Amino acid sequence: MTVVRDVPKQLFIGGDWQDAESGRTLSVDNPATGEELCQVADASPGDGRRAVEAAVAAQAAWAATPPRVRSEILRRAYDIIIARSEDLALLMTLEMGKPLAEARAEVAYGAEFFRWFSEEAVRIDGGMMTAPDGRNRLLVTRQPVGPCLLVTPWNFPLAMGTRKIGPAVAAGCTIVLKPAPQTPLTSLALAEILTEAGLPAGVLNVVTTSDAAGVVAPLLRGGRIRKLSFTGSTQVGRILLAQCADTVIRTSMELGGNAPLIVFDDADLDVAVEGTMVAKMRNMGESCCAANRILAHTSIAEEFASRLAARMAALTVGSGTEPGTDVGPLIDLAGRSKAHDLVLDAVKRGATALTGGELPEGPGSFYPPTVLTGVAADSAITDTEIFGPVAAIRTFESEEEAVAAANDTEFGLAAYLFTQNLDRALRVSERLESGMIGINTGLVSNPAAPFGGVKQSGLGREGGRVGIDEFLEYKYLAVPVGA
């Protein structure tokens, strides 16, 4: 494929494309076929240190760069991404599996973070006030936190990069980006785009590696990284937090999810089914804010499940590059096995598969859209992030029961509820322990909104007006003023 051939395959350090110091490479595979797309450089801890050195060397000059200059670089990068939407979408589909229609939507969504933060770059503010005793003037300024390590997952290869790079660049921070080894090509293409847009050498450094723990841990403990932004599992997030403690690194993290989706008895079922399809099937269910636990009122549960199963069964499963494909492969065979094991456990405990639930034959890591009813509360699927196209439905009798079930998890990233009663919508939303709530909608992600969770779903927020705050420090100046 031309789009794969044209992407650089080396590490990007200090403005130069270079091989890993060991000469090693890692394989990037197409999940639709299991075949290798290409090899990219496989960084060692030494390569990681060189990337940090480049970021540290560029930090002072980049922090002093006028906000308008930083803004215009991001805006140019936005324009380039939009102009190359088709190539970037195809690249994502090949390395990650999502259908081209979804990949195109991600390009538009991901590009928007660059446009949003290009506008925020020139709005970094401070303030001044008179001290209560009248003797001092209190000046507050904002400064970049310093060199940042950004660790991105494989499920949204472009958007997770732009959502972190955008505010870091806007704030005046330099960056070491470590993308997921399954999907490094989109990040490498993004580095090339930012360079073309005028980003100076050393501001963005990209380190692809199969040894994430070996590369990342020394960087966090080395005393030169001042900020970590991580998207991934809660388990890995806990490890990284412990490593950051050694040098008191500022952190923001979007971690695991176990999103409840509640369908009340007064819901518009057409709206509820459509919203559930979006919340469950976006990205084949491989999303931290995907609906993981579907709670339907007993009075409408059977009809809701029947309609949902009909919609899921009608989806076309296949390679993301094929016209008409609705559901692409999962990221790898391990991801497929996890989803299937959760289905088997639920069925063993009494659940019924209305559609799907069988492993397909042939190559690739495909899994059929699956709807389970009668899911027992003690099934593994109720407290494990599925990351696949499996809708697990339980029932409830009362609002109190629904809220209790929704909050019965250590996670709190996203939640969804469907009701035509405004009082109930607001009342339940205020009681749900989640950072984001979708009311009669299955889509909560928006570059203009603060994305993030509570409890063990993470720290901090990305996007919105507050997204840039994660990359800025406050500095207070006391200025005595004579009488």
Long-range contacts (C-beta under 8 A, 24 or more apart in sequence): 1-37, 1-90, 1-94, 3-87, 3-90, 3-91, 3-94, 4-37, 4-38, 4-91, 4-94, 4-185, 5-38, 7-38, 7-91, 7-185, 7-188, 7-189, 7-192, 8-188, 8-191, 8-192, 9-38, 9-39, 9-40, 9-41, 9-188, 10-40, 10-41, 11-41, 11-43, 11-47, 11-51, 11-205, 11-206, 11-207, 11-208, 12-188, 12-191, 12-204, 12-205, 12-206, 13-47, 13-50, 13-51, 13-54, 13-205, 13-206, 13-207, 14-50, 14-54, 14-57, 14-58, 14-201, 14-202, 14-205, 15-54, 15-195, 15-200, 15-201, 15-202, 16-201, 20-44, 20-47, 21-46, 21-47, 21-50, 26-181, 26-184, 26-208, 26-209, 26-210, 28-95, 28-181, 28-182, 28-183, 28-184, 28-185, 29-95, 29-182, 29-332, 30-94, 30-95, 30-97, 31-96, 31-97, 31-328, 31-329, 31-330, 31-331, 31-332, 31-364, 31-365, 32-97, 32-318, 32-319, 32-320, 32-321, 32-328, 32-329, 32-363, 32-364, 32-366, 33-319, 33-363, 33-364, 34-333, 34-363, 34-364, 34-365, 37-94, 37-95, 37-185, 38-185, 40-184, 40-185, 40-188, 40-208, 41-208, 42-208, 42-209, 42-210, 42-211, 43-207, 43-208, 43-209, 43-211, 43-215, 44-209, 44-211, 44-214, 44-215, 45-211, 45-214, 45-215, 45-218, 47-207, 47-209, 47-215, 48-176, 48-178, 48-207, 48-209, 48-215, 48-216, 48-218, 48-219, 49-218, 49-219, 49-222, 51-176, 51-205, 51-206, 51-207, 52-147, 52-149, 52-176, 52-205, 52-219, 52-222, 52-224, 52-225, 53-224, 54-201, 54-202, 54-205, 55-147, 55-148, 55-174, 55-175, 55-176, 55-202, 55-203, 55-205, 56-147, 56-174, 56-224, 57-202, 58-174, 58-200, 58-201, 58-202, 58-203, 59-144, 59-146, 59-147, 59-173, 59-174, 61-200, 62-144, 62-172, 62-173, 62-174, 62-200, 62-202, 62-203, 63-143, 63-144, 63-172, 63-173, 64-172, 65-172, 65-200, 67-121, 67-122, 67-124, 67-170, 67-172, 68-121, 68-122, 70-121, 70-169, 70-170, 70-172, 71-118, 71-119, 71-121, 71-122, 71-170, 72-118, 72-198, 73-118, 73-169, 73-194, 73-197, 73-198, 73-199, 74-114, 74-115, 74-117, 74-118, 74-121, 74-166, 74-169, 74-170, 74-197, 75-114, 75-115, 75-118, 76-196, 76-197, 76-198, 77-114, 77-193, 77-194, 77-196, 77-197, 77-199, 78-111, 78-112, 78-114, 78-115, 78-118, 80-193, 80-196, 80-197, 81-107, 81-110, 81-111, 81-114, 81-158, 81-162, 81-193, 82-107, 82-108, 82-111, 84-193, 88-158, 88-186, 88-189, 90-321, 91-185, 91-186, 91-189, 92-157, 92-158, 92-183, 92-186, 93-320, 93-321, 93-328, 94-185, 94-320, 94-321, 95-157, 95-182, 95-183, 95-184, 95-185, 95-186, 96-154, 96-155, 96-157, 96-182, 96-183, 96-186, 96-331, 97-284, 97-320, 97-328, 97-329, 97-330, 97-331, 97-365, 98-283, 98-284, 98-320, 98-328, 99-320, 99-325, 99-326, 99-327, 99-328, 100-320, 100-321, 100-325, 102-282, 102-283, 102-320, 102-328, 103-320, 106-156, 106-158, 106-159, 107-158, 109-159, 109-445, 109-447, 110-156, 110-158, 110-159, 110-161, 110-162, 110-163, 111-158, 111-162, 112-447, 113-159, 113-162, 113-163, 113-166, 113-447, 113-463, 114-162, 114-165, 114-166, 115-447, 116-166, 116-447, 116-448, 116-463, 117-166, 117-167, 117-169, 117-170, 117-467, 117-468, 118-166, 118-170, 120-167, 120-170, 120-465, 120-467, 120-468, 121-169, 121-170, 121-171, 121-468, 124-170, 124-171, 124-468, 124-472, 131-478, 135-480, 135-481, 136-478, 136-479, 136-480, 136-481, 137-478, 137-479, 137-481, 138-476, 138-477, 138-478, 138-479, 139-476, 139-477, 139-478, 139-479, 140-474, 140-475, 140-476, 140-477, 141-474, 141-475, 141-477, 142-472, 142-473, 142-474, 142-475, 143-172, 143-472, 143-473, 143-475, 144-171, 144-172, 144-173, 144-471, 144-472, 144-473, 145-171, 145-173, 145-226, 145-227, 145-250, 145-471, 145-472, 145-473, 146-173, 146-174, 146-225, 146-226, 146-227, 147-173, 147-174, 147-175, 147-176, 147-224, 147-225, 147-226, 147-227, 148-173, 148-174, 148-175, 148-176, 148-225, 148-226, 148-227, 148-228, 148-229, 148-471, 149-175, 149-176, 149-178, 149-216, 149-219, 149-220, 149-225, 149-227, 149-228, 149-229, 150-175, 150-176, 150-177, 150-178, 150-228, 150-229, 150-230, 151-178, 151-212, 151-216, 151-228, 151-229, 151-230, 151-231, 151-232, 151-240, 152-177, 152-178, 152-179, 152-180, 152-187, 152-231, 153-180, 153-231, 153-232, 154-179, 154-180, 154-181, 154-182, 154-183, 154-331, 155-283, 155-286, 155-287, 155-288, 155-331, 155-387, 156-283, 156-287, 157-183, 157-185, 157-186, 157-187, 158-186, 158-190, 160-231, 161-186, 161-187, 161-190, 162-190, 163-447, 163-451, 163-462, 163-463, 163-467, 164-229, 164-231, 164-462, 165-190, 165-194, 165-204, 166-467, 167-462, 167-467, 167-468, 167-470, 167-471, 168-227, 168-229, 168-471, 169-194, 169-199, 169-203, 169-204, 170-468, 170-471, 171-468, 171-471, 171-472, 173-227, 173-471, 174-202, 174-203, 174-204, 174-205, 175-203, 175-204, 175-205, 176-205, 176-206, 176-207, 176-219, 176-225, 177-204, 177-205, 177-206, 177-207, 178-206, 178-207, 178-208, 178-209, 178-212, 178-215, 178-216, 179-206, 179-208, 181-208, 181-209, 181-210, 181-212, 182-331, 182-332, 184-208, 213-239, 216-240, 216-243, 217-243, 220-244, 220-246, 220-247, 220-249, 221-246, 221-247, 222-247, 223-247, 225-249, 226-250, 227-251, 227-252, 227-470, 227-471, 228-252, 228-253, 229-253, 229-460, 229-462, 229-470, 230-254, 231-255, 231-288, 234-410, 234-411, 234-456, 234-457, 237-458, 250-470, 251-459, 251-460, 252-452, 252-458, 252-459, 252-460, 252-461, 252-462, 252-470, 253-458, 253-459, 253-460, 254-288, 254-413, 254-451, 254-452, 254-453, 254-457, 254-458, 254-462, 255-288, 255-411, 255-413, 255-453, 255-456, 255-457, 255-458, 256-288, 256-385, 256-411, 256-413, 256-456, 256-457, 257-287, 257-288, 257-289, 257-290, 257-292, 257-385, 257-411, 257-413, 257-414, 257-453, 257-457, 258-292, 258-293, 258-383, 258-384, 258-385, 258-409, 258-410, 258-411, 258-413, 259-289, 259-290, 259-291, 259-292, 259-293, 259-411, 259-413, 259-414, 259-415, 259-416, 259-434, 260-291, 260-292, 260-293, 260-294, 260-295, 260-405, 260-406, 260-409, 260-415, 260-416, 260-432, 260-434, 261-291, 261-293, 261-294, 261-295, 261-415, 261-416, 261-417, 261-418, 261-442, 262-295, 262-296, 262-396, 262-402, 262-406, 262-415, 262-416, 262-417, 262-418, 262-428, 263-294, 263-295, 263-296, 263-297, 263-300, 263-301, 263-304, 263-417, 263-418, 264-297, 264-399, 264-402, 264-417, 264-418, 264-419, 264-421, 264-424, 265-297, 265-299, 265-300, 266-419, 266-420, 266-421, 266-424, 267-300, 267-418, 267-419, 267-420, 267-440, 268-418, 268-420, 268-440, 269-300, 269-303, 269-304, 269-307, 271-418, 271-440, 272-304, 272-418, 272-440, 273-304, 273-307, 273-308, 273-311, 274-442, 275-416, 275-418, 275-438, 275-440, 275-441, 275-442, 276-308, 276-391, 276-416, 276-418, 276-442, 277-308, 277-311, 277-312, 277-442, 278-441, 278-442, 278-443, 279-416, 279-438, 279-442, 279-443, 280-389, 280-391, 280-442, 281-312, 281-315, 281-326, 281-327, 281-369, 281-389, 282-442, 282-443, 284-327, 284-328, 284-329, 284-330, 284-367, 284-388, 284-389, 285-339, 285-386, 285-387, 285-388, 285-389, 285-390, 286-330, 286-331, 286-335, 286-387, 286-388, 287-387, 288-385, 288-413, 288-414, 288-457, 289-413, 289-414, 289-436, 289-444, 289-445, 290-386, 290-387, 291-391, 291-416, 291-442, 292-385, 292-386, 292-392, 293-382, 293-392, 293-394, 293-405, 293-406, 293-409, 294-391, 294-392, 294-393, 294-394, 295-393, 295-394, 295-395, 295-396, 295-402, 295-405, 295-406, 296-393, 296-394, 296-395, 296-396, 297-395, 297-396, 297-397, 297-402, 298-395, 298-396, 298-397, 301-373, 301-393, 301-395, 304-393, 305-354, 305-371, 305-373, 305-393, 306-354, 308-371, 308-391, 308-393, 309-354, 309-355, 309-371, 312-355, 312-356, 312-369, 312-370, 312-371, 312-389, 312-391, 313-355, 313-356, 313-369, 315-369, 317-360, 317-366, 317-368, 317-369, 318-366, 319-364, 327-366, 327-368, 327-369, 327-389, 328-366, 329-364, 329-365, 329-366, 329-367, 330-365, 330-366, 330-367, 330-387, 330-388, 331-365, 332-365, 333-365, 335-365, 335-387, 335-388, 336-365, 336-366, 336-367, 336-388, 338-386, 338-387, 338-388, 339-367, 339-386, 339-387, 339-388, 339-389, 339-390, 340-367, 341-380, 342-379, 342-380, 342-381, 342-384, 342-386, 342-388, 342-390, 343-370, 343-372, 343-381, 343-390, 345-379, 345-380, 345-381, 346-372, 346-375, 346-376, 346-379, 346-380, 346-381, 346-392, 347-372, 349-375, 349-376, 349-378, 349-379, 350-374, 350-376, 351-375, 351-376, 351-379, 351-392, 356-389, 356-390, 377-405, 383-409, 385-411, 399-424, 399-428, 402-428, 403-428, 403-431, 403-432, 406-432, 406-433, 407-431, 407-432, 407-433, 409-455, 410-455, 410-456, 411-453, 411-455, 411-456, 411-457, 412-453, 412-454, 412-455, 412-456, 412-457, 413-452, 413-453, 413-457, 413-458, 414-438, 414-444, 414-453, 416-441, 416-442, 416-444, 435-461
